Amino acid sequence: MDLQLSGRVAVVTGASKGIGLAVVRTLLAEGARVVAASRKGSPELDALAGPNLVHVPVDLTDPEAPAQVVARAVAAFGGLDILVNNAGGPPPGASLPRFAFLTPTDDDWRDMFEFNLFAVVRAVRAAIPEMLGRGGGAIVNVSSTSGRQPAPMNVDYNAAKAALNNVGKALSEEYGPQGIRVNTVSPGPVRTAWWTEEGGAADILAAAMGTDRDTVMDTTAPEMMKLTTGRLVEPQEVADVIALLVSPRSGSTTGVDYAVDGGFLKEV
């Protein structure tokens, strides 16, 4: 399927690994021009280097950073058509999961919202005028099924993602008539650095459960979360949904939250 993305300009945050890297790779393959934002580069991102890719090393918790990334897209490629707000998860220096409501401090809550909500708000605020100037655009916010399924762990993260879901709905209502579609993609547990890095979620859960990290990712986590597929989600599976949503092929899709979660959410 031709997603009709050739020549379109996209900003992707959290682009050096995991879902963001898969989105960058997919959009480039579809002919888009991409500004990839992340705190650091990666060998995998470097391997995609070419005339249609610009990497902006930036810390999105800096209030000025999201607007700087959008400005770089305009300077490099002449405008902006697509914004994928993928950066999120544990803020720099934090590790998840946290197992109790009393664990995160006020500073932890502020950092969580700064990274998972305010950075997105600032990016959208910078992107909208550029998109309106081109007659419209497409925004996808990467949330989490945890924003829709409360649990007695990671309460600050879950609350930030729930707020992000609400913002996405509001944006779709306000700017849909002006040609900007806003959708949300909510992954379940994805086999990314959040799980796989040393000291990440797999190691934390393994220590709490008296097992090893591979068993957590291959068996324990899918069983604990009752994943219908019996496995963690792969980053490319999320990226494929995002690519379709930012495509003109999805021209009548806005204000929707798509779960890519291996069957974690069970509600009708």
C-alpha positions as CSV (number, residue, x, y, z in Angstrom):
1,M,0.0,0.0,0.0
2,D,1.3,3.4,-0.9
3,L,0.8,5.6,2.1
4,Q,1.1,8.8,0.0
5,L,3.8,10.2,2.3
6,S,6.5,11.0,-0.3
7,G,7.9,14.5,0.3
8,R,6.0,15.1,3.5
9,V,7.9,16.5,6.4
10,A,7.7,14.7,9.8
11,V,9.1,15.3,13.3
12,V,9.5,12.2,15.4
13,T,10.6,12.5,19.1
14,G,12.3,9.8,21.1
15,A,13.7,8.7,17.7
16,S,17.0,7.0,18.5
17,K,15.6,3.6,19.6
18,G,12.5,1.5,20.1
19,I,9.2,2.7,18.7
20,G,10.6,6.1,17.6
21,L,13.4,4.5,15.6
22,A,10.9,2.1,13.9
23,V,8.7,5.1,13.0
24,V,11.7,7.0,11.5
25,R,12.7,4.0,9.5
26,T,9.2,3.4,8.3
27,L,8.5,7.0,7.3
28,L,11.8,7.3,5.4
29,A,11.0,4.1,3.5
30,E,7.7,5.8,2.5
31,G,9.5,8.8,1.1
32,A,9.0,11.2,3.9
33,R,11.6,13.7,5.1
34,V,12.2,13.3,8.9
35,V,13.6,15.3,11.7
36,A,14.5,12.8,14.4
37,A,14.7,14.3,18.0
38,S,16.4,12.4,20.8
39,R,18.8,13.2,23.7
40,K,21.5,11.1,22.0
41,G,22.0,9.4,18.7
42,S,22.4,5.6,18.2
43,P,24.2,3.4,15.7
44,E,20.8,2.3,14.4
45,L,19.7,5.9,13.8
46,D,23.1,6.7,12.3
47,A,22.6,3.9,9.8
48,L,19.6,5.7,8.4
49,A,21.6,8.8,7.6
50,G,20.8,10.5,4.3
51,P,19.4,13.7,2.7
52,N,15.9,13.0,4.1
53,L,17.0,12.7,7.7
54,V,18.1,15.3,10.2
55,H,18.9,14.4,13.8
56,V,18.4,17.0,16.5
57,P,20.1,16.1,19.8
58,V,17.8,17.7,22.4
59,D,16.4,17.2,25.9
60,L,12.6,17.6,25.5
61,T,12.2,18.4,29.2
62,D,13.9,21.8,28.3
63,P,10.8,24.1,27.8
64,E,12.5,25.6,24.7
65,A,13.4,22.3,23.0
66,P,10.2,21.2,21.3
67,A,9.8,24.5,19.5
68,Q,13.5,24.3,18.5
69,V,12.9,20.9,16.9
70,V,9.9,22.2,14.9
71,A,11.9,25.2,13.8
72,R,14.7,22.9,12.6
73,A,12.1,21.0,10.5
74,V,10.9,24.2,8.9
75,A,14.5,25.4,8.2
76,A,15.7,22.0,6.8
77,F,12.7,21.0,4.8
78,G,10.4,24.1,4.4
79,G,7.5,23.2,6.6
80,L,5.9,20.5,8.8
81,D,3.1,18.0,7.9
82,I,3.5,15.3,10.6
83,L,4.3,15.3,14.3
84,V,4.8,12.0,16.1
85,N,5.1,12.7,19.9
86,N,6.7,9.4,20.8
87,A,9.2,10.4,23.6
88,G,7.9,9.4,27.0
89,G,8.3,6.8,29.7
90,P,10.6,7.2,32.7
91,P,12.1,10.7,32.8
92,P,15.9,10.9,32.7
93,G,17.3,9.4,35.8
94,A,14.1,7.5,36.8
95,S,13.4,3.8,36.7
96,L,10.0,2.1,36.4
97,P,8.1,0.2,37.6
98,R,7.4,1.9,40.9
99,F,5.2,-0.4,43.0
100,A,3.2,2.0,45.3
101,F,1.5,5.3,45.3
102,L,3.6,6.6,48.2
103,T,6.9,5.9,46.3
104,P,7.1,8.9,43.9
105,T,7.8,12.3,45.5
106,D,6.4,15.6,44.3
107,D,9.6,16.0,42.2
108,D,9.0,12.6,40.6
109,W,5.4,13.6,39.7
110,R,6.6,16.9,38.2
111,D,9.3,15.2,36.2
112,M,6.9,12.6,34.9
113,F,4.4,15.2,33.7
114,E,7.1,17.4,32.3
115,F,8.4,14.6,30.1
116,N,5.1,12.8,29.2
117,L,2.7,15.7,29.0
118,F,4.2,19.1,28.9
119,A,6.8,18.3,26.3
120,V,4.0,17.1,24.1
121,V,1.9,20.2,24.7
122,R,4.9,22.4,23.8
123,A,5.6,20.4,20.6
124,V,2.0,20.6,19.5
125,R,1.9,24.3,20.3
126,A,4.8,24.9,18.0
127,A,3.6,22.6,15.3
128,I,0.1,23.8,14.8
129,P,0.9,27.2,13.2
130,E,3.2,25.5,10.7
131,M,0.6,22.9,9.8
132,L,-2.1,25.4,9.4
133,G,0.1,27.3,7.1
134,R,0.3,24.2,4.8
135,G,-3.4,23.6,4.9
136,G,-3.4,20.8,7.6
137,G,-1.4,18.0,9.0
138,A,-1.4,14.9,11.2
139,I,-0.4,14.5,14.8
140,V,0.0,11.2,16.6
141,N,0.6,11.1,20.4
142,V,2.1,7.9,21.7
143,S,0.4,7.2,25.0
144,S,0.0,3.9,26.9
145,T,-2.7,1.4,27.7
146,S,-1.8,2.3,31.3
147,G,-3.5,5.6,30.7
148,R,-6.8,3.7,30.3
149,Q,-6.2,0.9,32.8
150,P,-5.4,2.2,36.3
151,A,-3.1,0.0,38.3
152,P,-1.4,0.2,41.8
153,M,2.0,0.9,40.2
154,N,3.5,3.7,38.1
155,V,0.6,5.9,39.3
156,D,2.3,9.1,38.2
157,Y,3.1,7.7,34.7
158,N,-0.4,6.4,34.3
159,A,-1.9,9.8,35.3
160,A,0.3,11.6,32.8
161,K,-0.7,9.4,30.0
162,A,-4.4,9.7,30.9
163,A,-4.0,13.5,30.7
164,L,-2.3,13.1,27.3
165,N,-5.3,11.1,26.0
166,N,-7.6,13.9,27.1
167,V,-5.5,16.5,25.4
168,G,-5.4,14.5,22.1
169,K,-9.2,14.3,22.1
170,A,-9.5,18.1,22.7
171,L,-7.0,18.9,20.0
172,S,-8.8,16.7,17.5
173,E,-12.1,18.6,18.1
174,E,-10.6,22.0,17.9
175,Y,-8.3,21.5,14.9
176,G,-10.0,18.8,12.8
177,P,-12.2,21.4,11.0
178,Q,-9.0,23.2,10.1
179,G,-7.4,20.1,8.5
180,I,-5.2,18.8,11.4
181,R,-6.0,15.3,12.5
182,V,-4.9,14.2,16.0
183,N,-4.9,10.6,17.0
184,T,-3.4,8.6,19.9
185,V,-1.6,5.2,19.8
186,S,-1.5,3.4,23.1
187,P,1.0,0.6,23.2
188,G,1.0,-2.2,25.7
189,P,4.3,-3.6,26.9
190,V,6.7,-3.2,24.0
191,R,10.1,-4.9,23.7
192,T,12.1,-1.7,23.9
193,A,14.9,-0.4,26.0
194,W,12.5,0.4,28.8
195,W,12.3,-3.4,29.3
196,T,15.6,-4.6,27.9
197,E,18.2,-2.1,29.3
198,E,20.2,-3.1,32.3
199,G,18.3,-1.9,35.3
200,G,15.1,-1.6,33.3
201,A,11.7,-2.9,33.9
202,A,12.7,-6.6,33.3
203,D,15.5,-6.4,35.8
204,I,13.3,-4.6,38.4
205,L,10.5,-7.2,38.1
206,A,13.0,-10.1,38.0
207,A,14.4,-8.9,41.3
208,A,11.0,-8.5,42.9
209,M,9.8,-11.9,41.7
210,G,13.0,-13.9,42.2
211,T,13.5,-14.8,38.5
212,D,15.6,-13.7,35.6
213,R,15.1,-10.9,33.1
214,D,14.5,-13.2,30.1
215,T,11.9,-15.2,31.9
216,V,10.1,-11.9,32.8
217,M,10.0,-10.7,29.2
218,D,9.2,-14.1,27.6
219,T,6.8,-15.5,30.1
220,T,6.1,-13.7,33.4
221,A,5.1,-10.3,32.0
222,P,2.8,-11.6,29.3
223,E,1.1,-13.9,31.8
224,M,0.9,-11.2,34.5
225,M,-0.7,-8.8,32.0
226,K,-2.9,-11.5,30.4
227,L,-1.7,-10.7,26.9
228,T,-3.8,-12.5,24.4
229,T,-0.9,-12.9,22.0
230,G,1.3,-14.4,24.8
231,R,4.2,-12.0,24.0
232,L,5.4,-8.5,24.2
233,V,4.6,-6.1,21.4
234,E,7.4,-5.5,18.8
235,P,8.3,-1.8,18.1
236,Q,7.6,-2.2,14.4
237,E,4.0,-3.3,15.1
238,V,3.4,0.1,16.8
239,A,5.2,2.0,14.1
240,D,3.1,0.5,11.3
241,V,-0.1,1.8,13.0
242,I,1.4,5.2,13.5
243,A,2.5,5.4,9.8
244,L,-1.0,4.6,8.7
245,L,-2.5,7.2,11.0
246,V,-0.3,10.0,9.7
247,S,-1.0,9.0,6.1
248,P,-3.7,10.7,3.9
249,R,-5.1,7.1,3.7
250,S,-6.5,7.8,7.2
251,G,-8.0,11.1,6.2
252,S,-11.3,10.5,8.1
253,T,-9.7,9.1,11.2
254,T,-9.2,11.6,14.0
255,G,-9.8,11.7,17.8
256,V,-9.2,8.0,18.1
257,D,-7.0,6.1,20.6
258,Y,-5.6,2.9,19.0
259,A,-4.4,0.2,21.4
260,V,-1.5,-1.9,20.1
261,D,-1.2,-4.0,23.2
262,G,-1.2,-7.8,22.5
263,G,-4.8,-7.9,23.9
264,F,-4.0,-6.3,27.2
265,L,-7.2,-4.1,27.3
266,K,-10.3,-6.3,27.6
267,E,-13.1,-3.8,27.8
268,V,-15.7,-3.4,25.1
